Structures are given as C-alpha cells and as structure tokens.
Amino acid sequence: MMKSVFLLLVHANSGQLKRLIDKLGVDKAIIYLQVDLKTDISLFDEYKNYPNVIFIKNRIKVAWGGYSQVQGMVNSFKEIIPSFEDGQYISVISGQDYPIMRNDEMNAFLKLNQGKAFMEYLLIPEEWSVGFKRLQRYDLSDYHFPGFATLEIKMNAWLPKRKPPKELVYVGKSSWFTITVEHLKYIVGFLEKNHSIKKYFKLTWGSDELVFQTILYNSKYRGQMVNDNLRYIDWSAVKARPKVLDITDAENLKQSGKFFARKFDEKVDATILDWIDANLLNEKSI
C-alpha cells in the first residue's frame, strides 16, 4: 500500500498547525516539517514525540518571494529522497493548507495515476505575462542589507532587462504540488548540474512558482505532467495572496475534487475547518 507522505513548510506553530498535523497523520502517514530558520525550533517541541513527524535538519532563512524558498524545499527533498522508492508521491503544502480529501482517497487516486506529476503551470509569456516580467526583473529579496530595496529599484531602472537562458521553455504558476520521488531526484540533480540556471533564478522574484515546473517541462517527464496541482485556491480577489477561505466556500470545496485547499485562518473562521472534518474527512470504513 502506498504511504501518504507530506512536506509541510512552516514558520510558526499554532493550534491550526497541530490540527493539520493530527489530521494528516492518520493511517501511519509520514509528515516532514521544514521550519523556517528564523523561527525558534523549540516552539515545535511537542511534535518531537510524534512517531510519524520528521524534522528537516538543513533549515534555511526564508524570505517571501526569494530563492530561499526554493532552496528550503530542495534541502528538504534531499533528506526525503533516500527513504523512499521512486514511485512514492510527496505532497508539498504549507501550514495554512488543509486536506479536503482523506488520505486513503488521495492514495487511491494516485495509484490510478501512478507516475504522473500534478503541478499547475502556464507557458511563459504566452499564457502568463506576469511570469515573464518576473524573469526580466532583478530581485534582491534574499539580500537584506541596508538599502537593498533602493538598489533593486535602481538596478531595474538603469540596467537592461534580464534575458532568461534560452535553452529552457519557461512555465510556472503555483509552488504547491504532488509529484513522485523520481521527479524530485531529477529536479535536485538538474539544479546541482546547471549552476548558471540556478544563479539566474536566485535573482528572480517568486522563483518557487517557476523553477520546479520549468525543470520538469524541459525534461523527459513533460508527458507525465498534469496541469492540476490538486489544490483548491481562490484567486478571485485578484490580489498577491489568495482569499482566506470560510464557511461560504463549503460547497465549492465539496465539489472541487482536490486534495487540499488553501488558505485557512482559524482566527478568521474556524467553522470551515469543523465543516471539512465532519463532511469531507469523516472516517469511513475502508
């Protein structure tokens, strides 16, 4: 039977995170925690007693939009890969996500679709002009020295627009995905071998929404990619961040057929999480 394996990228502990871990941890699922290095790891001590929770050792300070988000994920992949066969699926989520499908249902779906990579992506620039603008601009999100923001503005005003390496077809959109260990191995190996491309992405804002899809799209795995990351996310507000879901979203979640939804905030509305538990994650006989 396929295991349920999740990688959680988190920067704070909360009752909501505990609820998420408890909900994911059924059926002997394995949960990896990548805790932002800026966060005191002792705040997560309660999970050290969870037999199915594993802390990623190689932590990194993460800056929103910076390549550090990519590096934190790659560090995690390197620690996860040796423990599993190539066909094992890994789902990458955040501490503000929540499952809207039971583990056994997810695994049944993945068994039927074994080998496919579930990622959201759009062609750049044809389908995602915002992504192309990111590739053209200099970004210093990971370089927080005095005056870095001013320097970034001047670099983009005075220097020619950046030209992405021509050897790749660029795609991207969402940094959350469900793919196999075989795919992870290829991504990690590609970044280790292609230093110029890694260097380019280090100065690209939101590279975590570009790197992983682009690498697979330009590989023998393109035919395995399914343009669906199995996440329900509401971008209807047309803002930099998605809507915080609440009880009014219940029917949409029920009809979505997705694995996870994001994002949730129990301080805004905890009743939606209660509703999901009762209506979507109710334990049924398997």
Secondary structure, 3 states (H helix, E strand, C coil): CCCCEEEEEECCCCHHHHHHHHHHCHHHCEEEEEECCCCCHHHHHHHHHCCCEEECCCCCCCCCCCCHHHHHHHHHHHHHHHHCCCCCEEEEEECCCEECCCHHHHHHHHHHCCCCEEECEEECCCCCHHHHHHHHCCCCCCCCCCCHHHHHHHHHHHCCCCCCCCCCCCEEECCCCEEEHHHHHHHHHHHHHCHHHHHHHCCCCCHHHCHHHHHHHCCCCHHHEEECCCEEECCCCCCCCCCCCCHHHHHHHHHHCCCEEECCCCCCCCHHHHHHHHHCCCCCCC
